[in-house]
Amino acid sequence: MSEPSAPSLPPPALPGAPAPPTVLVVDDEKNIRRTLQLVLEGDGYRVLGAETAAQGLAILASPETPVDLVILDVKLPDMSGLEALKKLRADEPTQHLPVVIISGHATVHDAVDAIKNGANDFVEKPLARERVLVSVRNALDTARVQRELARAELQQQQRFEMIGRSGPMQKVFHEIDKVAPTKASVLITGESGTGKELIARAIHRLSPRRDGPFVKVNCAAIPRELIESELFGHERGAFTGAQAKRRGFFEQAHGGTLFLDEIGDMDLVAQAKVLRAVQSGEVSRVGSEHVIHVDVRVLAATNKDLARAVDTGAFREDLFFRLNVFPMRSPPLRERVEDIALLSRAFMEQFARENGVLPKPIDAPVLEALEGRKWPGNVRELENVIERSAILSGDRVTIADLPEDPHASPFEEEAEGPGDAPAEPAGDEAHAAPALDSRPLTLREFREKAERQYIVETLRMTGWNISRTAILLGVERTNLHKKIRAYDIKRGEG
């Protein structure tokens, strides 16, 4: 390959043959570029070259030269390869582009920084042929698997209209697939905000009743004196205010699915009538003796412990068993932490669509902070946080745009006056290393023990002020909260 100031395009692929992967080599040393070109072209790759990071970024921005992988040197004349890597990861089109970092003056810190910022591999110079080829193949294979996974997730999202790659959500998808084609009643349990209604809608959409109506009833929102009329309908003049005949929810759901949300808040009288309707498929409007036959599949949901409610007499045992033919659990967000990044980006895209704007990139520290939260409000709370962050942020969502976590701190934040200053530690003992036990600690145990003690001593030094401690430790407050919970640190220790 010649070495002009601007890169040349690779030769076109033969007609009908699949195009070989294209590798962009960004290195200011001509001999390195030439060597990598010979090695890669000898293994069937197409190769582009660039002398500077700016030139490489320009190639990647051009739609005429699609690139499948980048080999990026750390030391470049205009900016470091690590800076260029951060730019690639911050830009949506290159966010998942595989990158192999190379360096002749590498430090352990450089290698860690490269992997932390999304590099697939770090290879030291002088470059060995097999080491380079293995690294490139592995990076391309990983990218291919990730693309296939993304396609599968998209198909799954379109099928269930829910997002989740975590084990608990895969279990939910599996159960939906199994129960949807049947006529079985389903009782969906789970905390508020976990998406119980989405599960019910997915069951209906994938069932033979998909062309019938899906009728949702919020049992907690209907006054006790009106629940029977709402569920079964009424005749004109059946009671004061009944000026016209009305079909109830059971009739409206004929041929489809009736979703009884918050079934645990239904009073016992209404429970008895629902039981009869579910058992017999017959209902009568209030004020009428005429029996109406309905064909309805009943799905129910609650955030209460119905088994305990049965024990206390607050819920009918016979109705519980009638509804609980197929129990399902909607997992809380804290049990599916690996889904938070997916959900956050999906909520950002949803916000952008609804407001006619482009979705904003979310910085990695933001996602890390979100993954460290408790989320008592679950997915609904996460959606609200993302929407607020999208409104407050500029071109991208940074850690500064993230609203405070009201559930995070086990301590009261202390007011900081202008004269407040951290107290000095008492001698060298303030941050002493943890004492060794009689049993030798593993390196990981020692590291965790030392980190815990260092956090405790710094908290004590600042009077247990979270904000000041985070500044001294050089971490985000949300990350400090996460470590406090992980190490079970209690106020007053030390």
C-alpha positions in Angstrom: 0.0 0.0 0.0 1.4 3.4 -0.9 1.7 6.0 1.8 0.2 9.3 0.6 -0.8 12.0 3.0 -4.5 11.0 2.5 -5.4 7.3 2.8 -6.3 5.4 -0.4 -9.4 3.2 -0.7 -8.9 -0.6 -0.6 -9.4 -2.5 -3.8 -13.0 -3.6 -4.4 -14.1 -7.1 -3.7 -14.8 -9.6 -6.5 -18.4 -9.5 -7.8 -20.6 -12.0 -5.9 -17.9 -12.6 -3.2 -18.5 -11.4 0.4 -16.4 -8.4 1.2 -13.5 -9.2 3.5 -13.3 -7.3 6.8 -11.6 -3.8 6.5 -9.0 -2.9 9.1 -7.9 0.7 9.7 -4.4 1.0 11.0 -3.7 4.3 12.8 0.1 4.7 13.5 2.5 7.5 12.7 5.3 5.1 11.9 5.3 4.2 8.2 7.1 0.9 8.8 4.5 -0.3 11.4 1.7 0.5 9.0 3.4 -1.3 6.2 4.2 -4.4 8.3 0.6 -4.6 9.6 -0.7 -4.2 6.0 1.4 -7.2 4.8 0.4 -9.3 7.8 -3.3 -8.5 7.5 -3.6 -8.7 3.7 -1.8 -12.0 3.8 -4.7 -13.3 6.1 -7.4 -11.9 3.8 -8.2 -8.5 5.3 -8.5 -5.2 3.5 -6.3 -2.5 5.1 -6.5 1.3 5.3 -3.8 3.5 6.8 -3.8 6.8 8.7 -0.8 8.7 10.2 -2.8 10.7 12.8 -5.8 10.3 15.0 -7.6 13.1 13.2 -7.1 11.4 9.9 -8.3 8.1 11.3 -11.4 9.7 12.8 -12.1 11.3 9.4 -12.0 7.9 7.6 -14.4 6.5 10.2 -16.8 9.4 9.6 -16.9 8.7 5.9 -19.7 6.5 4.7 -17.6 5.6 1.6 -15.1 3.6 3.6 -16.8 1.3 6.1 -14.4 0.0 8.7 -14.8 -3.3 10.6 -11.9 -2.9 13.1 -9.3 -0.3 14.2 -5.7 -0.9 15.2 -4.8 2.3 17.1 -1.4 3.3 18.4 -1.2 5.0 21.8 1.4 7.6 20.9 0.2 9.8 18.0 1.4 13.3 17.0 -2.0 15.1 17.4 -3.7 13.3 20.3 -3.1 10.1 22.2 -4.7 6.9 21.0 -6.5 6.6 24.3 -8.1 10.0 23.7 -9.1 8.9 20.2 -10.6 5.7 21.7 -12.7 7.8 24.1 -14.0 9.8 21.1 -14.9 6.6 19.3 -16.8 5.3 22.3 -18.6 8.6 22.8 -19.8 8.7 19.1 -22.9 6.6 18.4 -21.8 5.2 14.9 -18.4 3.9 16.4 -19.6 3.1 19.9 -19.3 -0.6 19.3 -16.5 -0.7 16.7 -13.8 -3.2 17.8 -10.5 -1.5 18.6 -7.1 -3.0 19.3 -4.6 -0.7 21.0 -0.9 -1.1 20.2 2.0 0.6 21.9 5.8 0.5 22.2 5.9 2.4 25.4 3.1 0.9 27.3 2.5 1.0 31.0 0.2 -1.1 33.1 -1.9 2.1 33.6 -2.2 2.6 29.8 -3.4 -1.0 29.3 -5.9 -0.8 32.1 -7.1 2.6 30.8 -7.5 1.2 27.3 -9.6 -1.8 28.4 -11.6 0.3 30.8 -12.5 2.7 27.9 -13.7 -0.1 25.6 -10.6 -1.5 23.8 -10.9 -5.1 22.8 -7.2 -5.8 23.3 -3.9 -4.2 24.1 -0.8 -5.5 22.2 2.7 -4.3 22.9 5.4 -3.6 20.3 7.4 -5.2 18.7 4.3 -6.8 17.2 4.3 -10.6 16.7 2.4 -11.8 13.6 0.4 -14.5 15.4 -0.4 -12.2 18.3 -1.8 -9.6 16.0 -3.9 -12.0 13.9 -5.3 -13.7 17.0 -6.2 -10.3 18.5 -7.9 -9.1 15.3 -9.9 -12.4 14.9 -11.0 -12.4 18.5 -12.1 -8.7 18.3 -14.1 -9.3 15.1 -15.7 -12.5 16.5 -16.7 -10.6 19.6 -18.2 -7.9 17.5 -20.1 -10.4 15.4 -21.5 -12.1 18.5 -22.6 -8.7 19.9 -24.4 -7.9 16.6 -26.2 -11.2 16.7 -27.1 -10.6 20.3 -28.4 -7.1 19.5 -30.5 -8.6 16.6 -31.9 -11.3 19.0 -32.6 -8.6 21.6 -34.4 -6.5 19.1 -36.6 -9.4 17.9 -37.3 -10.2 21.6 -38.2 -6.6 22.3 -40.5 -6.5 19.3 -42.1 -9.9 20.4 -42.6 -9.1 24.0 -42.4 -5.3 24.0 -40.1 -5.6 27.0 -36.3 -5.3 27.3 -34.0 -7.6 29.3 -31.0 -9.8 28.8 -30.8 -10.7 32.5 -31.6 -14.2 33.8 -34.8 -13.1 35.6 -36.2 -11.5 32.5 -35.3 -14.5 30.3 -37.3 -16.6 32.7 -40.2 -14.2 32.3 -40.0 -14.4 28.5 -39.8 -18.2 28.7 -42.9 -18.4 30.9 -44.9 -16.0 28.7 -44.1 -18.2 25.7 -45.3 -21.3 27.6 -48.5 -19.9 29.1 -49.7 -17.5 26.4 -51.2 -20.1 24.0 -53.2 -21.7 26.8 -56.5 -20.7 28.5 -55.0 -20.8 32.0 -55.5 -17.9 34.4 -52.3 -16.2 35.4 -51.5 -14.4 38.7 -48.6 -11.9 38.2 -47.0 -10.7 41.4 -44.3 -8.1 41.9 -43.4 -4.8 43.3 -44.9 -1.5 42.0 -43.3 -0.3 38.8 -41.8 -3.7 37.7 -44.0 -4.0 34.6 -46.7 -6.4 35.5 -49.1 -4.9 33.0 -46.5 -5.3 30.2 -46.4 -9.0 31.1 -50.2 -9.3 30.9 -50.3 -7.5 27.6 -47.6 -9.8 26.2 -49.5 -12.9 27.2 -52.6 -11.5 25.5 -50.7 -10.5 22.4 -49.1 -13.9 22.0 -52.3 -15.8 22.7 -55.1 -17.0 20.3 -57.2 -14.1 21.7 -54.8 -11.5 20.3 -57.5 -10.2 18.0 -60.0 -9.8 20.9 -60.1 -6.9 23.3 -57.6 -6.4 26.2 -59.5 -4.8 29.0 -57.6 -3.5 32.0 -59.3 -2.9 35.4 -57.5 -1.1 38.2 -59.3 -2.6 41.2 -57.7 -0.2 43.6 -59.1 2.8 41.7 -62.7 1.8 41.8 -64.8 2.7 44.8 -66.2 -0.3 46.7 -69.8 0.7 46.0 -69.2 0.9 42.3 -67.0 -2.2 41.7 -69.9 -4.6 41.0 -71.4 -2.1 38.5 -68.0 -1.6 36.8 -67.3 -5.3 36.5 -70.7 -6.6 35.5 -72.5 -3.6 34.2 -76.0 -2.3 35.2 -79.4 -1.7 33.8 -81.0 1.7 33.6 -82.5 2.8 36.9 -80.7 0.0 38.8 -79.5 2.6 41.3 -79.4 6.4 41.8 -77.4 7.9 38.9 -77.8 4.9 36.6 -79.4 6.8 33.8 -78.5 4.4 31.0 -77.7 0.7 30.5 -74.0 0.0 30.8 -71.9 -3.0 29.8 -69.4 -4.1 32.5 -65.7 -5.0 32.0 -66.5 -8.7 31.7 -68.8 -8.1 28.8 -66.4 -5.7 27.2 -63.6 -8.3 27.4 -65.8 -11.0 25.7 -63.6 -13.0 23.3 -60.4 -11.5 24.8 -58.6 -10.9 28.0 -59.6 -9.2 31.2 -56.7 -7.9 33.3 -57.5 -7.4 37.0 -54.7 -5.1 38.2 -54.2 -4.7 41.9 -56.6 -7.6 42.6 -55.4 -7.6 46.2 -57.3 -4.4 46.9 -60.7 -5.8 45.9 -63.1 -6.2 48.8 -64.5 -9.7 49.8 -68.0 -9.1 48.4 -66.7 -8.3 45.0 -64.3 -11.2 45.2 -67.1 -13.6 45.6 -68.9 -12.3 42.5 -65.7 -12.4 40.5 -65.1 -16.0 41.5 -68.6 -17.0 40.3 -68.0 -15.2 37.0 -64.6 -16.9 36.5 -65.9 -20.3 37.4 -69.1 -20.2 35.4 -68.5 -17.7 32.6 -71.8 -16.1 33.5 -72.5 -12.5 34.7 -75.6 -10.5 35.5 -75.9 -6.8 35.3 -76.9 -4.9 38.4 -80.7 -4.6 38.3 -81.2 -7.5 35.9 -82.0 -11.2 36.4 -80.9 -12.0 32.9 -77.7 -14.1 32.7 -75.1 -13.2 30.1 -72.5 -15.8 29.0 -69.0 -14.4 28.5 -65.8 -16.0 27.1 -63.1 -14.2 29.0 -59.5 -15.2 30.0 -58.6 -13.6 33.3 -55.2 -12.3 34.2 -54.6 -10.8 37.6 -51.7 -8.8 39.2 -50.9 -7.6 42.6 -48.0 -6.2 44.6 -49.3 -7.8 47.8 -48.7 -11.2 49.3 -52.0 -12.9 48.5 -51.0 -16.1 50.3 -50.6 -14.1 53.5 -53.9 -12.2 52.8 -55.6 -15.6 52.5 -54.2 -16.6 55.9 -55.5 -13.3 57.5 -58.9 -13.6 55.8 -58.4 -10.5 53.6 -58.6 -12.5 50.4 -60.7 -15.5 49.5 -58.8 -18.7 49.3 -61.0 -20.2 46.5 -60.5 -17.1 44.3 -56.8 -17.2 45.0 -56.5 -20.8 43.8 -58.7 -20.0 40.8 -56.4 -17.1 39.7 -53.1 -18.7 40.7 -53.3 -21.5 38.1 -50.0 -20.2 36.6 -48.1 -17.9 39.0 -45.6 -15.5 37.5 -43.2 -13.1 39.2 -42.2 -9.7 37.8 -38.6 -9.2 39.0 -37.6 -5.9 40.7 -35.0 -3.8 39.0 -32.4 -4.5 41.7 -32.4 -8.2 40.6 -31.8 -7.3 37.0 -29.0 -4.7 37.2 -27.5 -5.8 33.9 -30.6 -4.5 32.2 -30.3 -1.0 33.5 -28.0 0.2 30.6 -30.4 -1.3 28.0 -33.5 0.3 29.7 -31.8 3.6 30.1 -30.9 3.9 26.4 -34.4 2.7 25.5 -36.0 5.4 27.7 -33.7 8.0 26.2 -34.8 7.0 22.6 -38.4 7.0 23.7 -38.0 10.5 25.2 -36.4 11.7 22.0 -39.2 10.3 19.8 -41.9 11.8 22.0 -40.2 15.2 21.9 -39.0 15.3 18.4 -35.3 15.5 19.3 -32.2 13.3 18.8 -31.4 10.9 21.6 -28.5 12.0 23.8 -25.5 9.7 24.6 -25.3 8.6 28.2 -21.8 8.6 29.7 -20.5 5.3 31.2 -20.1 6.8 34.7 -23.8 7.7 34.6 -24.8 4.1 33.8 -22.4 2.9 36.6 -24.1 5.2 39.1 -27.5 4.0 38.0 -26.5 0.4 38.5 -25.5 1.2 42.0 -28.9 2.6 43.1 -31.6 0.7 45.0 -34.6 1.5 42.8 -37.5 1.1 45.1 -39.7 2.5 42.3 -38.2 0.0 39.9 -38.4 0.5 36.1 -40.9 3.3 36.4 -38.5 5.3 38.7 -35.6 4.7 36.2 -37.7 6.0 33.4 -38.4 9.2 35.4 -34.7 9.7 36.2 -33.7 9.3 32.5 -36.4 11.7 31.4 -35.3 14.3 33.9 -31.6 13.8 33.0 -32.5 14.3 29.3 -34.2 17.6 30.1 -31.4 18.9 32.3 -28.4 17.8 30.2 -26.6 19.4 27.2 -25.4 17.4 24.2 -24.9 14.3 26.4 -25.9 13.0 29.8 -23.0 13.3 32.3 -22.8 12.4 35.9 -23.5 16.1 36.8 -26.9 15.8 35.1 -28.0 12.9 37.2 -30.5 13.8 40.0 -29.6 13.0 43.5 -30.6 9.5 44.7 -33.1 10.0 47.5 -32.5 6.5 48.7 -28.8 6.3 48.6 -27.2 7.7 51.8 -27.3 5.8 55.1 -26.1 9.0 56.7 -27.5 12.5 57.0 -25.6 15.0 54.8 -24.0 17.6 57.0 -24.1 21.3 56.1 -20.8 22.7 55.0 -20.1 26.2 55.9 -17.4 28.3 54.2 -15.0 27.7 57.1 -15.5 24.0 57.3 -12.4 21.9 56.6 -11.6 18.3 56.9 -10.1 17.3 60.3 -6.6 16.1 60.2 -6.0 12.4 60.9 -4.4 11.5 64.2 -0.9 10.5 63.1 -0.1 7.8 60.6 -2.6 5.5 62.1 -5.6 7.1 60.3 -5.0 5.2 57.1 -3.0 2.2 58.3 -3.2 -1.0 56.4 -5.5 -3.7 57.8 -3.9 -6.2 60.1 -3.3 -9.6 58.8 -5.4 -12.5 60.2 -3.8 -15.7 61.4 -4.9 -17.1 58.1 -3.1 -15.4 55.2 -5.5 -13.3 53.2 -5.9 -13.7 49.4 -4.9 -10.6 47.4 -8.5 -9.8 46.8 -9.5 -10.1 50.4 -6.6 -7.9 51.5 -7.5 -5.3 48.8 -11.2 -5.2 49.9 -10.3 -5.0 53.6 -7.9 -2.2 52.9 -10.4 -0.3 50.8 -13.1 -0.6 53.4 -10.8 0.6 56.2 -9.6 3.5 54.1 -13.2 4.6 53.3 -14.2 4.3 57.0 -11.2 6.4 58.2 -11.8 9.0 55.5 -15.4 9.3 56.5 -14.4 9.6 60.2 -11.8 12.3 59.2 -14.6 14.4 57.5 -17.1 13.9 60.3 -19.0 11.4 58.1 -19.7 14.0 55.5 -20.4 12.1 52.2 -19.7 14.9 49.8 -16.3 15.9 51.3 -15.3 12.2 51.6 -16.1 11.6 47.9 -13.9 14.6 47.0 -11.0 13.4 49.1 -11.3 9.9 47.7 -11.6 11.1 44.1 -14.9 9.3 43.4 -18.4 10.2 42.6 -20.8 10.4 45.6 -23.0 7.8 44.0 -20.0 5.4 43.7 -19.1 6.1 47.3 -22.7 5.3 48.4 -22.4 2.1 46.4 -19.3 1.0 48.2 -20.7 2.0 51.6 -23.6 -0.4 51.0 -21.4 -3.1 49.6 -19.0 -3.0 52.6 -22.0 -2.6 55.1 -20.3 0.5 56.6 -22.2 1.9 59.6 -22.1 5.5 60.7 -19.7 5.9 63.7 -17.3 3.1 62.8 -13.6 3.8 63.3 
